[in-house]
């Protein structure tokens, strides 16, 4: 068993013609090296292209789409905010394809700054993963860039920039990849996007980060992480739950006082595709008067599991089914460990809409945390020996505001190297008082113990979660906390294939 490389600085990873600040116009001009003579697989090399070609399916379509990131004014149901988004609609953009289709998305960057698009959860070719400085050059203001890749696996995914704190604006959308063979045992579908909102309320996300770094405005932030002993946002399920006090929490871009409504019929079976697109908030989700049946997590099937409520960390997705009763019911996403909630309405009959502060009793009953559910045999990773193990020690502090993996921030971290074909074990060891939703790009992993297949998993404070993945998608893959405030201040590392 291999237990990881010797440490080198981040500057040793990117050598040659590319500087640490200004990256060249093409990834193919980069020279990848680690540990002296060892070489890493290039994002646009033949290995990545070969795997991409194998994903293509006979009869696959080409699905065109356009994303236009730009300054927009959004009505959140009363409050109107100036922000950045892909559309002028607060409920965001949806792209839909079938497994095996080729997605071709042109990005027309009308922002005043660089941007990118990461296709969260998709096992795609490495040079399309959307990580500036690792898999591509950034998309400059006023420029266009095309992402073209096969979507191999059905599921609920989403997309967002991997540039600074742009995720904590309206720059995210949902990608649905349908399974042509799925029987579709439901009558209707509802895409539900959960978000926390601060942009345009007197602070931008970048100003929030500046405040966190300076430790100014202490009432606006949590004192969690790093064993400071001053935790404020705390959950019995997760530990410390956030750094940022948000004025609003949203369902499909609407504040609780002006909720979006899903209209159905009694006894109708509905599939809810839940996406937590928030930056700093886990949500506990329940539908008043109903039980939820979890069927998929991060796009992959689980053995159907019933619960009163579901806990979703940032970046996680879950598909649940519910058989609707007769009446009017609140769908509530309570900000875990914080004050506030997002609300939507499900209506199948006459009656008044629930109030904005409605709190269904299901929120305090059987709460399901994804990652511990059994899976069908077709989804389970095949049994085999682990070839390589990497420990990822998660730590950080509010003072100074800095989050690390294995004691280093991203700029000074060594890549976690793997070889194609290996079974790789990642031990996610959380030594901080804050929970971290850890996301691996370009792969799904199996949670050891349950077999649940995921790409984003909650690691509660002071706990360890172990996951296994098959190294079957060569390239350079970011692995990080999906709280962008943590990632931006260091909690990222490169999972890198050796050539």
C-alpha positions in Angstrom: 0.0 0.0 0.0 1.3 3.5 -0.9 0.7 6.2 1.6 1.3 9.4 -0.4 4.1 11.5 -1.9 6.8 13.5 -0.2 5.9 17.1 0.2 6.7 19.7 -2.4 5.6 23.2 -2.7 2.7 24.2 -5.0 5.2 26.2 -7.0 7.1 23.0 -7.8 4.0 21.5 -9.3 3.6 24.1 -12.1 6.9 24.7 -13.8 8.1 25.8 -17.1 6.5 28.6 -19.1 3.5 29.2 -16.8 3.8 31.6 -13.9 2.0 31.3 -10.5 -0.2 34.3 -11.2 -0.8 34.6 -15.0 -1.5 31.3 -16.7 -1.0 30.8 -20.4 -3.7 30.8 -23.0 -3.6 27.0 -23.4 -3.3 24.2 -20.9 -1.3 22.2 -23.5 1.6 24.6 -23.0 2.0 23.6 -19.4 4.7 21.3 -18.0 3.6 19.1 -15.1 6.2 17.8 -12.7 6.2 16.6 -9.1 8.9 15.1 -6.9 11.8 15.7 -9.3 11.5 13.4 -12.3 7.9 12.2 -11.8 5.4 13.6 -14.3 1.6 14.2 -13.9 -1.0 13.6 -16.5 -1.8 16.8 -18.4 -5.5 17.9 -18.4 -5.7 17.9 -22.2 -3.4 14.9 -22.8 -4.0 11.7 -24.7 -5.0 9.8 -21.5 -7.9 12.1 -20.8 -8.9 12.2 -24.4 -9.0 8.4 -24.6 -11.2 8.0 -21.6 -13.5 10.7 -23.0 -13.8 8.8 -26.3 -14.9 5.7 -24.5 -17.8 7.5 -22.9 -19.4 8.3 -26.2 -22.5 6.3 -26.9 -24.1 5.3 -30.2 -27.0 7.6 -30.9 -25.8 10.2 -28.4 -27.1 13.7 -29.3 -25.2 17.0 -29.1 -26.9 19.3 -26.7 -26.1 23.0 -27.2 -26.4 25.6 -24.5 -25.2 29.1 -23.7 -24.3 30.6 -20.4 -24.0 34.4 -20.2 -22.6 35.4 -16.8 -23.3 39.1 -16.4 -24.4 41.8 -13.9 -28.2 41.4 -13.3 -30.9 42.8 -11.1 -33.0 40.1 -9.4 -36.3 40.3 -7.6 -36.2 37.8 -4.8 -39.9 38.2 -4.0 -39.8 41.7 -2.6 -36.1 42.4 -2.1 -34.4 43.4 -5.3 -30.6 42.9 -5.5 -27.8 43.8 -7.9 -25.7 40.7 -8.4 -24.1 38.5 -11.0 -26.1 35.7 -12.7 -26.5 33.6 -15.8 -30.1 34.7 -16.3 -32.5 37.5 -15.2 -34.7 34.9 -13.4 -34.0 34.3 -9.7 -34.7 30.5 -10.1 -31.6 30.1 -12.3 -30.8 28.2 -15.5 -31.5 24.5 -16.1 -29.6 22.4 -18.7 -31.0 18.9 -19.5 -29.5 16.0 -21.4 -29.5 12.2 -21.5 -26.7 10.0 -20.4 -24.3 9.6 -23.3 -25.1 13.0 -24.9 -22.4 15.4 -25.8 -22.9 18.7 -24.0 -21.6 21.8 -25.8 -21.9 25.0 -23.8 -20.6 28.3 -24.9 -19.8 30.8 -22.1 -20.0 34.5 -23.1 -18.4 36.3 -20.2 -20.0 39.7 -19.7 -18.7 40.1 -16.2 -16.1 42.7 -15.4 -13.8 40.0 -14.2 -12.5 36.5 -15.1 -14.8 33.5 -14.6 -15.1 29.8 -15.3 -17.7 27.0 -15.1 -17.3 23.8 -13.1 -19.7 20.9 -13.8 -20.2 19.7 -10.2 -20.4 15.9 -9.9 -19.9 15.0 -13.5 -17.2 12.5 -14.5 -16.1 14.5 -17.5 -12.8 15.0 -19.4 -10.3 16.9 -17.3 -9.7 19.9 -19.4 -13.5 20.7 -19.3 -13.6 20.6 -15.4 -13.5 24.4 -15.2 -10.7 25.1 -12.6 -8.6 28.1 -13.6 -4.9 27.5 -13.0 -5.3 23.7 -12.9 -7.4 22.5 -15.9 -7.8 25.7 -18.0 -6.9 29.3 -18.3 -9.6 31.6 -16.8 -12.2 33.1 -19.1 -11.3 36.8 -19.3 -13.9 39.6 -19.2 -15.4 40.0 -22.6 -14.2 36.6 -23.9 -15.9 33.4 -24.9 -15.1 29.8 -24.0 -16.7 26.5 -25.1 -17.0 23.5 -22.8 -17.7 20.2 -24.7 -17.9 16.9 -22.9 -19.9 13.7 -22.7 -22.3 13.3 -19.7 -21.9 9.6 -18.9 -24.0 9.1 -15.8 -27.7 10.0 -15.1 -28.4 12.1 -12.1 -29.0 15.5 -10.6 -25.9 17.8 -10.9 -25.3 21.5 -10.9 -22.8 24.0 -12.3 -21.1 27.1 -11.0 -17.8 29.1 -11.3 -14.7 27.8 -9.7 -13.4 31.4 -9.5 -13.1 33.1 -6.2 -16.4 33.6 -4.4 -18.6 33.8 -7.5 -20.6 30.8 -6.3 -22.0 33.0 -3.5 -23.9 35.1 -6.0 -26.5 33.9 -8.6 -23.9 32.2 -10.7 -25.2 28.6 -10.5 -27.6 26.4 -12.4 -28.9 22.8 -12.4 -27.8 20.1 -14.8 -30.2 17.2 -15.1 -28.9 14.0 -16.9 -31.8 11.7 -17.6 -31.5 7.9 -17.8 -33.3 6.7 -21.0 -33.8 3.3 -19.2 -35.3 4.7 -16.0 -38.9 3.5 -15.5 -39.9 6.9 -14.0 -42.1 5.7 -11.1 -43.4 9.2 -10.4 -46.1 11.5 -11.8 -44.3 14.9 -11.7 -40.9 16.4 -11.0 -39.9 19.5 -9.1 -36.4 21.0 -9.1 -35.7 22.7 -5.7 -32.6 24.8 -5.3 -31.6 25.9 -1.8 -29.4 29.0 -1.3 -28.1 31.5 1.2 -28.1 35.1 0.1 -26.0 38.1 0.9 -24.9 39.8 -2.4 -26.6 43.2 -3.0 -27.7 43.6 0.6 -25.0 46.1 1.5 -22.1 43.5 1.3 -20.6 41.5 -1.5 -19.2 38.0 -0.9 -15.7 39.5 -1.3 -16.4 42.0 1.4 -17.7 39.3 3.6 -14.4 37.4 3.2 -12.4 40.6 3.9 -14.4 40.9 7.2 -13.7 37.3 8.1 -10.0 37.8 7.4 -9.8 40.9 9.5 -12.2 39.6 12.1 -14.1 42.8 12.0 -17.9 43.0 12.6 -17.8 40.1 15.0 -21.6 39.9 15.3 -21.8 39.0 11.6 -19.8 35.8 11.8 -19.6 32.5 13.7 -16.8 31.8 16.1 -16.4 28.2 14.9 -13.4 26.2 13.8 -9.9 25.6 14.9 -10.8 24.9 18.5 -11.3 28.6 19.4 -13.8 27.7 22.0 -16.1 30.4 20.8 -18.6 28.5 18.6 -21.9 30.2 17.9 -23.4 28.4 14.9 -23.6 24.8 16.2 -25.6 21.8 15.3 -25.8 18.5 17.3 -25.4 16.7 14.0 -22.5 18.6 12.5 -20.7 20.7 15.1 -19.9 24.2 13.9 -22.1 25.0 11.0 -21.0 28.3 9.4 -19.0 31.5 9.4 -21.5 33.9 7.7 -24.8 35.3 9.0 -27.1 35.6 5.9 -30.0 37.9 5.8 -32.0 35.6 3.5 -32.4 31.9 2.7 -34.0 31.0 -0.6 -35.9 28.3 -2.4 -35.7 28.7 -6.1 -34.7 32.3 -5.7 -37.5 33.4 -3.4 -37.5 34.7 0.1 -39.9 33.0 2.6 -42.4 35.9 2.6 -43.0 35.4 -1.2 -42.5 31.6 -1.7 -42.6 29.7 -4.9 -45.6 27.3 -5.1 -45.7 23.7 -6.5 -49.3 22.8 -7.5 -50.2 19.2 -7.6 -53.0 16.7 -6.9 -53.7 14.5 -3.9 -52.1 11.1 -4.1 -49.7 12.4 -6.8 -46.2 10.9 -6.6 -43.6 13.7 -7.0 -39.9 13.5 -7.5 -38.1 16.4 -5.8 -34.6 17.0 -7.1 -33.0 18.9 -4.2 -29.8 20.9 -4.8 -27.9 22.8 -2.0 -26.3 25.6 -3.9 -25.5 27.6 -0.8 -22.0 28.8 0.1 -22.0 28.5 3.9 -25.2 26.8 5.0 -26.3 23.2 5.4 -30.1 22.8 5.2 -32.5 20.5 7.1 -35.4 19.9 4.7 -38.9 18.7 5.5 -42.4 18.8 3.9 -45.0 19.4 6.5 -47.5 16.5 6.9 -45.4 14.1 4.8 -42.5 11.6 4.9 -39.8 11.7 2.3 -38.3 8.7 0.5 -34.6 9.2 -0.4 -33.9 7.5 -3.8 -30.7 9.1 -5.0 -27.8 11.0 -3.5 -25.4 13.0 -5.7 -27.0 11.3 -8.7 -26.6 7.7 -7.6 -29.3 5.3 -6.5 -29.7 4.2 -2.9 -31.9 1.6 -1.4 -35.1 3.7 -0.9 -35.0 5.1 2.7 -37.8 6.9 4.5 -37.3 9.9 6.8 -39.1 12.9 8.2 -36.3 15.3 7.2 -33.1 15.3 5.2 -29.9 17.2 5.9 -27.9 18.5 2.9 -24.5 20.1 3.0 -23.3 22.6 0.5 -22.8 20.9 -2.9 -24.9 17.9 -2.1 -27.9 16.8 -4.1 -30.6 14.4 -3.2 -33.6 13.0 -5.1 -36.6 12.2 -2.9 -40.1 11.0 -3.7 -43.3 11.9 -1.8 -46.9 11.0 -2.2 -48.9 14.3 -1.8 -51.7 14.6 0.7 -54.7 16.9 0.3 -54.2 20.5 1.4 -51.5 23.2 1.6 -48.1 22.4 3.1 -44.8 24.2 3.8 -41.6 22.8 2.3 -39.1 24.2 4.8 -35.3 24.2 4.5 -34.0 25.2 7.9 -30.5 26.7 8.1 -28.8 24.1 10.2 -27.3 25.6 13.4 -28.3 29.2 12.3 -31.3 31.4 12.6 -33.5 31.5 9.5 -35.0 29.3 6.9 -36.1 29.0 3.3 -39.7 28.2 2.5 -41.8 27.0 -0.5 -45.4 25.9 -0.7 -46.9 22.6 -1.9 -50.6 23.0 -2.8 -53.0 20.2 -3.7 -56.3 21.8 -2.4 -57.9 24.8 -0.9 -56.5 26.7 2.1 -54.2 29.5 3.2 -50.5 29.5 2.5 -48.4 28.7 5.6 -46.6 31.6 7.2 -43.0 32.4 6.4 -41.9 31.1 9.9 -43.8 27.8 9.6 -41.8 25.0 11.2 -43.2 21.5 10.5 -42.7 19.0 13.3 -40.9 16.7 10.9 -37.8 18.9 11.1 -37.3 17.6 14.7 -38.1 14.0 14.1 -36.1 11.4 12.0 -33.4 13.3 10.2 -31.5 11.5 7.5 -27.9 12.5 6.7 -26.8 11.3 3.3 -23.9 9.0 3.1 -25.0 6.1 5.3 -27.6 4.5 3.0 -27.1 1.0 1.5 -27.1 0.9 -2.3 -28.2 -1.6 -4.9 -25.6 -4.1 -6.2 -25.4 -2.3 -9.5 -24.2 0.9 -7.8 -21.8 -0.7 -5.3 -18.1 -0.4 -6.1 -16.6 -3.9 -6.8 -14.8 -5.5 -3.9 -11.0 -5.2 -4.4 -7.9 -4.3 -2.4 -7.0 -0.7 -1.7 -3.8 0.2 -3.6 -3.1 3.6 -2.2 -4.3 5.6 0.8 -4.2 9.3 1.4 -5.0 11.1 4.6 -6.6 14.5 4.3 -6.4 16.3 7.7 -8.9 19.1 7.7 -8.1 22.0 10.0 -8.5 25.7 10.4 -9.3 28.6 12.6 -11.2 31.8 12.6 -8.3 33.8 14.0 -6.5 34.0 11.7 -9.1 33.0 9.1 -7.3 30.1 7.4 -8.4 26.6 6.4 -5.9 23.9 5.5 -5.5 20.3 4.3 -2.6 18.4 5.8 -1.3 21.6 7.5 -1.0 23.6 4.3 -3.1 25.9 2.2 -3.5 25.2 -1.5 -0.7 27.5 -2.6 1.8 25.5 -0.6 0.2 22.0 -0.8 1.7 18.8 -2.3 -0.6 17.0 -4.8 -2.1 13.7 -3.7 -0.8 11.4 -6.4 -2.5 8.3 -7.8 -2.1 6.0 -10.8 -4.8 5.1 -13.3 -6.4 1.8 -12.4 -5.8 2.0 -8.7 -8.3 1.7 -5.9 -7.7 4.8 -3.8 -8.8 5.4 -0.2 -9.2 8.9 1.1 -9.4 9.3 4.9 -11.1 12.7 5.6 -9.9 13.5 9.1 -11.6 16.6 10.5 -9.6 18.2 13.4 -11.6 21.4 13.4 -14.7 22.4 15.2 -16.5 23.1 11.9 -18.1 20.6 9.6 -16.8 20.4 6.0 -18.7 19.1 2.9 -15.7 17.6 1.0 -16.0 17.4 -2.8 -13.8 15.4 -5.2 -13.9 16.6 -8.9 -14.3 14.1 -11.7 -15.1 11.0 -9.7 -17.7 9.4 -7.5 -16.6 7.6 -4.4 -18.1 5.0 -2.1 -18.5 5.8 1.6 -16.7 3.0 3.5 -19.1 1.2 5.7 -22.3 2.0 3.7 -21.2 1.9 0.1 -23.2 5.0 -0.7 -21.9 6.6 -3.9 -21.3 10.3 -3.7 -19.0 13.1 -4.9 -19.6 15.4 -1.9 -19.8 14.1 1.7 -20.3 15.8 5.0 -17.4 15.4 7.5 -18.8 16.5 10.9 -16.5 18.4 13.4 -13.9 16.2 15.1 -14.9 13.1 13.0 -13.4 11.0 10.2 -15.1 9.8 7.1 -13.4 7.3 4.8 -14.2 7.0 1.1 -12.9 4.8 -1.7 -12.7 5.7 -5.4 -11.5 4.0 -8.6 -8.8 6.1 -10.4 -10.5 5.8 -13.8 -10.5 9.4 -15.0 -6.9 10.6 -15.6 -6.0 14.3 -15.0 -5.7 16.9 -12.3 -8.7 17.0 -10.0 -9.5 19.5 -7.3 -10.5 18.1 -4.0 -11.8 20.7 -1.5 -14.3 21.9 1.1 -17.4 23.1 -0.7 -17.7 26.1 1.5 -16.0 28.6 -0.9 -14.9 30.8 2.1 -12.9 27.8 3.3 -11.7 26.8 -0.1 -10.6 30.4 -1.0 -8.5 30.6 2.1 -6.7 27.3 1.5 -8.9 24.1 2.0 -8.1 22.6 -1.4 -5.7 20.1 -2.8 -4.9 18.5 -6.2 -5.7 14.8 -6.7 -3.2 14.2 -9.4 -2.6 11.2 -11.7 1.0 10.2 -12.3 1.9 9.8 -16.0 
